[in-house]
Amino acid sequence: MRILLVLLFSLTLLFSADATIEVTKRVDGLSSMAVEDASVDYKDGLSKRFFKALVGDLNVLSLFNVKDEYTTTYFDDDNVDRSNKKSDYVLRYSLEKDDSGVFIVHAKMLSDDSTVFSKKYRLRNSEQYIFIVHAIAYDVNAYMGADPVDWMKRKVILTRLVAPQKSEILLTDYTLSYQRVIIRGGLNVFPKWADKKQSSFYFTDLDGRIPTLYKMDIYTGKSEKITSSDGMLICSDVRQDGKKLLLTMAPNGQPDIYLYDIENKKRQRLTKYGGIDVNAQFMSDDRITFVSNRLGYPNVFAKKIGSKAVEQMVYYGKSNAACSAHGDLIVYKARESANAFSRNTFNLHLISTKTDFIRRLTATGVNEFPRFSKDGDAILFIKSYKQQSSIGVVRLKHNKNFLFPLKIGKIQSMDW
């Protein structure tokens, strides 16, 4: 328990500013895109926030050079605004509310003054407008024939530290534009989605005498106890079918990896090393990767479930932790300086288990808790830099990083 609390509170609360974009490689020759606001009922802050969010999502798609100049027009105009005449594409939207109070967004994309894409979106709560923004960007991406970006529409669950031994678990999107507090009060950490539909999640409650793992339904608010353990207890991964969990537990003082069966409520100890084994991730149904100090420093290893053999996965860096796996790819955090007691830079690196390929994904600050999207197209991570706590997104094929800061508190952990 002491080890976990030191990990949680060794850093002070951080605050953030406006979203920034960190581009690691410039891509020329992209089509140009402009956005026009044709709203009637929402000539206020919401329509401009919608504009800013839509421009941001289009930038994340990495398919266009997007103009950030705010322009207004009428939705049914055949011609685009004069300032956008030279743009290859223009995306026009209109926000309105029907007689029953339903929030409606009309969107269409024009090229050479002709409509090439049009769709209507509906939502009961305008506070969740960001999810329509993500849906529009997703549909534009599909129209352009690019690789799917299903991850863009997924919800993010995260723990925000707001005071010593106080946290909140938030439901949000990857840009942190929408935030709903699901659990307030106490110390509840390490949330992990329990199913593909994102209707429930696991989290660890540290308020009691013994760390306890719970599962909560986000729609009903009901929670059920899964298991508890002395020392520490973290759900680090959920198998794709939702039937098995990978847990880090320390019932005898040393943390090890356990496989927990949801249906029969039995657990199987997977590692028996005398040191530290933590943060296991499924590479397949019968193979896992995890972090261990069995070399005298943290590093990434893999093993087949049921086998005693352990394979070293990473040969670069002397303090490697916080890994995530997708097929043959592993992303992990590595300390970039030699002094373990000074302010250090921790960057994310990507490796392939099939080749000697290695790629650094970040450049500054403390970058941790990487999580692959379900399709492997993107990596979500937490970045701490210059008193700012942010969610970062790496677009692997486009070699770009995007940062979205949290305005209050510090992000402790997250899942998407």
C-alpha positions in Angstrom: 0.0 0.0 0.0 2.8 2.4 0.9 4.5 1.8 -2.5 1.2 2.6 -4.3 0.6 5.8 -2.3 4.1 7.0 -2.9 3.5 6.5 -6.6 0.2 8.4 -6.5 1.3 11.4 -4.5 5.0 12.0 -5.3 4.0 14.7 -7.7 2.0 17.8 -6.8 -1.3 18.8 -8.5 -0.8 20.2 -12.0 -2.7 22.7 -14.0 -3.0 23.3 -17.7 -3.7 25.8 -20.5 -5.2 25.6 -24.0 -4.7 22.6 -26.2 -1.5 22.4 -28.1 -0.3 20.3 -31.0 3.1 18.6 -31.1 4.1 17.6 -34.6 7.1 15.3 -35.0 7.0 15.2 -38.8 5.6 17.7 -41.3 3.5 16.2 -44.1 3.2 18.4 -47.2 0.9 18.1 -50.1 -2.3 17.7 -48.0 -5.7 18.9 -49.3 -6.9 22.2 -47.7 -10.0 22.3 -45.6 -12.0 25.2 -44.2 -14.9 25.1 -41.7 -18.0 27.3 -41.9 -20.6 28.0 -39.1 -24.2 28.2 -40.4 -25.9 28.0 -37.0 -29.1 30.0 -36.4 -30.3 28.9 -32.9 -26.8 28.9 -31.4 -25.2 32.2 -32.3 -23.3 32.1 -29.0 -20.3 30.4 -27.3 -21.5 26.9 -28.2 -21.3 27.4 -32.0 -17.7 28.8 -31.6 -16.7 26.0 -29.3 -18.1 23.5 -31.8 -16.1 25.2 -34.6 -12.9 25.0 -32.5 -13.4 21.4 -31.6 -14.2 20.4 -35.2 -11.1 22.1 -36.5 -9.1 20.2 -33.8 -10.6 16.8 -34.9 -9.9 17.5 -38.5 -6.3 18.3 -37.6 -6.1 15.0 -35.7 -7.3 13.1 -38.8 -4.1 14.3 -40.4 -5.7 14.4 -43.9 -6.0 18.1 -44.4 -4.3 21.4 -43.9 -7.1 23.0 -41.9 -7.8 26.7 -41.7 -8.5 28.0 -38.2 -10.2 31.2 -39.4 -13.8 31.4 -38.1 -16.4 32.2 -40.8 -20.2 32.2 -40.9 -22.6 31.6 -43.7 -26.1 30.2 -44.5 -26.4 26.5 -44.6 -28.2 26.3 -47.9 -25.9 28.7 -49.8 -24.6 27.1 -53.0 -21.3 29.0 -52.7 -18.8 28.9 -50.0 -17.6 32.0 -48.2 -15.3 34.1 -50.4 -12.4 33.6 -48.1 -12.6 29.9 -48.5 -12.8 29.8 -52.3 -9.3 28.4 -52.6 -9.9 25.6 -50.2 -10.2 22.1 -51.7 -12.9 21.2 -49.2 -15.3 23.2 -47.0 -17.1 21.6 -44.1 -20.2 23.5 -43.1 -22.4 22.8 -40.0 -25.6 24.2 -38.5 -26.6 23.7 -34.8 -30.3 23.8 -33.9 -32.8 22.5 -31.3 -36.1 21.0 -32.3 -39.5 21.5 -30.5 -38.8 18.6 -28.1 -35.4 20.1 -27.1 -33.3 17.6 -29.1 -29.9 19.0 -30.2 -29.5 18.6 -34.0 -26.5 19.2 -36.1 -26.6 19.4 -39.9 -23.3 18.9 -41.6 -22.1 18.8 -45.2 -18.8 18.9 -47.0 -18.4 20.9 -50.3 -15.9 20.7 -53.0 -16.0 23.1 -56.0 -19.3 24.5 -54.6 -20.9 21.0 -54.9 -22.0 19.0 -51.9 -20.1 15.7 -51.7 -21.1 14.6 -48.2 -24.2 15.4 -46.0 -25.6 14.0 -42.8 -27.8 14.9 -39.8 -26.8 14.1 -36.2 -29.1 14.1 -33.1 -28.3 14.2 -29.4 -30.6 14.8 -26.4 -28.0 16.7 -24.4 -26.1 19.6 -26.1 -23.4 19.4 -23.3 -22.2 16.2 -25.1 -21.8 18.1 -28.4 -18.1 16.9 -28.6 -19.3 13.4 -29.5 -21.1 14.7 -32.5 -17.9 16.6 -33.5 -16.1 13.2 -33.3 -18.8 11.5 -35.3 -18.6 14.2 -38.1 -14.8 13.8 -38.2 -15.2 10.0 -38.3 -17.6 10.3 -41.3 -15.4 12.8 -43.1 -12.5 10.4 -42.7 -14.6 7.5 -44.0 -15.6 9.6 -47.0 -12.0 10.3 -47.8 -11.3 6.6 -47.8 -8.7 6.7 -45.0 -8.1 4.0 -42.4 -10.9 3.8 -39.9 -10.7 6.0 -36.7 -13.2 4.2 -34.5 -11.1 5.2 -31.5 -12.1 8.8 -32.0 -15.7 8.1 -30.9 -14.7 6.0 -27.9 -15.2 7.3 -24.3 -12.3 7.7 -22.0 -12.4 6.9 -18.3 -9.8 8.5 -16.1 -8.9 9.3 -12.4 -8.2 12.9 -11.5 -6.3 13.6 -8.3 -7.8 16.7 -6.7 -6.3 16.7 -3.2 -4.1 14.4 -1.0 -5.9 11.1 -0.9 -8.9 12.5 -2.8 -9.7 11.6 -6.4 -12.5 11.7 -9.0 -13.2 9.3 -11.7 -14.4 11.0 -14.9 -16.1 9.9 -18.0 -14.8 12.0 -20.9 -13.7 12.0 -24.5 -10.1 11.9 -25.8 -9.9 15.7 -26.0 -11.2 16.2 -22.4 -13.9 18.5 -23.8 -16.8 16.7 -22.1 -16.3 15.7 -18.5 -18.8 13.9 -16.2 -17.8 12.9 -12.7 -18.9 9.3 -12.1 -17.3 8.8 -8.7 -16.5 11.6 -6.3 -14.8 11.5 -2.9 -12.3 9.1 -1.4 -9.4 7.6 -3.3 -10.5 5.5 -6.3 -7.8 4.8 -8.9 -6.8 2.8 -12.0 -10.1 2.7 -13.9 -10.3 0.1 -16.7 -13.1 -0.5 -19.2 -14.8 -3.9 -18.5 -16.5 -4.4 -22.0 -16.4 -3.4 -25.6 -19.6 -1.4 -25.2 -18.0 0.7 -22.5 -21.0 0.3 -20.3 -19.0 -0.6 -17.1 -15.5 -0.4 -15.7 -13.3 -1.7 -13.0 -11.5 0.5 -10.4 -9.5 0.1 -7.2 -10.9 1.5 -3.9 -8.0 2.5 -1.5 -10.2 4.0 1.2 -10.6 0.8 3.2 -8.1 -1.3 5.1 -7.6 -3.6 2.2 -7.4 -2.5 -1.5 -10.6 -3.6 -3.2 -11.5 -4.0 -6.9 -15.0 -3.0 -7.9 -17.0 -3.0 -11.1 -19.4 -0.2 -11.8 -22.2 0.3 -14.4 -21.9 3.8 -15.8 -25.6 4.0 -16.6 -27.1 2.8 -13.3 -24.2 3.8 -11.0 -24.4 0.4 -9.3 -21.1 -1.2 -8.3 -20.2 -4.8 -7.2 -17.2 -6.0 -5.4 -14.9 -8.3 -7.5 -12.0 -9.1 -5.1 -9.6 -7.7 -2.6 -6.0 -8.2 -1.6 -3.5 -6.9 1.0 -0.7 -4.7 -0.2 -1.9 -3.6 -3.6 -4.5 -4.5 -6.2 -4.7 -3.1 -9.8 -6.6 -4.4 -12.8 -4.1 -3.7 -15.6 -5.9 -5.3 -18.5 -9.2 -7.0 -19.6 -9.2 -9.8 -22.2 -11.0 -8.9 -25.4 -14.0 -11.1 -24.5 -14.2 -9.5 -21.1 -14.0 -12.9 -19.3 -10.5 -12.7 -17.9 -8.6 -9.9 -16.0 -4.9 -9.4 -15.4 -4.3 -8.2 -11.9 -1.3 -6.9 -10.0 -1.6 -8.2 -6.4 0.8 -8.3 -3.4 -0.9 -10.6 -0.8 2.5 -11.6 0.6 4.3 -8.3 0.2 5.8 -8.7 -3.3 3.6 -7.7 -6.3 3.0 -10.5 -8.8 0.7 -11.0 -11.9 -2.5 -12.9 -11.5 -5.2 -14.0 -14.0 -8.7 -13.6 -12.6 -11.7 -15.5 -14.1 -14.8 -13.4 -14.0 -17.2 -16.4 -14.4 -15.8 -18.8 -11.7 -14.2 -16.0 -9.6 -11.0 -17.9 -9.3 -7.5 -16.4 -9.7 -4.3 -18.0 -11.0 -0.8 -16.7 -10.1 1.2 -16.2 -13.3 4.5 -14.9 -11.9 6.5 -16.1 -8.9 9.6 -13.9 -9.0 11.0 -12.7 -5.7 11.0 -9.1 -6.9 8.4 -6.8 -8.6 6.2 -7.9 -11.4 3.5 -5.4 -12.4 1.3 -3.9 -15.2 0.6 -7.0 -17.3 -1.1 -6.7 -20.7 -2.6 -9.3 -23.0 -0.7 -9.8 -26.2 -3.0 -12.7 -27.1 -5.4 -14.9 -25.2 -2.5 -17.1 -23.9 0.5 -14.6 -23.9 1.1 -11.5 -21.8 3.7 -8.8 -21.5 4.6 -7.2 -18.1 7.1 -5.0 -16.3 9.6 -6.6 -13.9 12.8 -5.6 -12.0 14.4 -9.1 -12.4 17.4 -7.5 -14.2 18.0 -5.1 -11.3 16.0 -2.3 -13.0 12.4 -2.1 -14.5 12.2 -3.7 -17.9 9.5 -5.3 -20.2 9.1 -9.0 -20.4 6.7 -11.5 -21.9 5.6 -15.0 -21.2 3.0 -17.6 -22.2 0.3 -18.3 -19.6 1.1 -21.6 -17.9 4.8 -21.5 -18.9 7.7 -20.7 -16.5 9.8 -19.3 -19.4 10.2 -15.5 -19.4 11.5 -13.5 -22.4 13.1 -10.1 -22.3 11.4 -7.8 -24.8 13.3 -4.4 -24.5 17.0 -3.9 -24.8 17.0 -0.1 -24.9 16.9 2.0 -21.7 17.6 1.3 -18.0 14.2 2.2 -16.5 11.5 0.8 -18.7 7.9 0.6 -17.5 4.2 1.3 -18.2 3.8 -0.9 -21.3 0.9 -1.6 -23.6 0.7 -4.2 -26.3 -1.1 -4.6 -29.7 -0.3 -7.7 -31.7 3.4 -7.7 -32.4 3.9 -4.1 -31.2 4.7 -2.9 -27.6 4.8 0.7 -26.4 6.6 1.4 -23.2 8.0 4.3 -21.0 11.7 4.7 -20.7 13.8 7.1 -18.6 16.1 9.1 -20.9 18.7 10.3 -18.3 21.1 8.4 -16.1 20.3 10.1 -12.7 17.3 8.4 -11.1 17.1 11.1 -8.4 17.0 14.3 -10.6 14.3 15.7 -12.8 14.1 13.3 -15.7 12.5 13.0 -19.1 10.5 9.8 -19.6 9.6 9.1 -23.2 7.5 6.5 -25.0 9.1 4.1 -27.3 7.6 1.6 -29.8 9.1 -1.8 -30.6 8.1 -4.8 -32.7 8.5 -8.3 -31.3 9.2 -9.6 -34.8 12.1 -7.2 -35.7 14.8 -5.0 -34.2 12.6 -2.0 -35.0 12.4 0.8 -32.3 10.9 4.2 -32.5 10.8 7.1 -30.0 7.3 8.6 -29.9 7.7 11.6 -27.6 10.4 14.1 -26.9 9.9 16.1 -23.6 8.4 15.8 -20.2 7.1 12.7 -18.4 5.1 10.5 -20.8 3.4 7.5 -19.2 0.4 5.1 -19.1 0.3 4.4 -22.9 -2.7 2.6 -24.2 -3.2 1.3 -27.8 -6.5 1.9 -29.5 -8.4 -1.3 -30.3 -7.3 -1.2 -33.9 -3.7 -0.2 -33.1 -4.0 3.0 -35.2 -3.3 5.4 -32.2 -1.8 5.5 -28.8 -3.4 7.4 -25.9 -1.0 8.5 -23.1 -0.6 10.9 -20.1 1.9 13.7 -20.4 3.2 15.9 -17.6 5.3 18.9 -18.6 5.8 22.4 -17.2 3.1 22.2 -14.6 0.6 20.8 -17.1 -1.2 17.4 -17.1 -2.5 16.4 -20.5 -3.9 13.5 -22.5 -1.8 12.8 -25.6 -2.6 11.0 -28.8 0.0 9.6 -31.1 -1.1 8.9 -34.7 1.4 6.2 -35.5 1.0 6.2 -39.3 1.1 10.0 -39.6 3.9 10.4 -37.0 2.1 13.2 -35.1 1.3 13.9 -31.5 -1.6 15.9 -30.2 -2.0 17.1 -26.6 -5.2 18.0 -24.7 -4.7 19.5 -21.2 -6.7 18.9 -18.1 -7.7 22.2 -16.5 -8.1 21.1 -12.9 -6.2 18.4 -11.0 -3.7 15.8 -12.2 -4.4 12.7 -14.3 -3.4 9.6 -12.4 -4.4 6.9 -14.9 -6.9 6.3 -17.7 -8.3 3.9 -20.2 -10.2 4.2 -23.5 
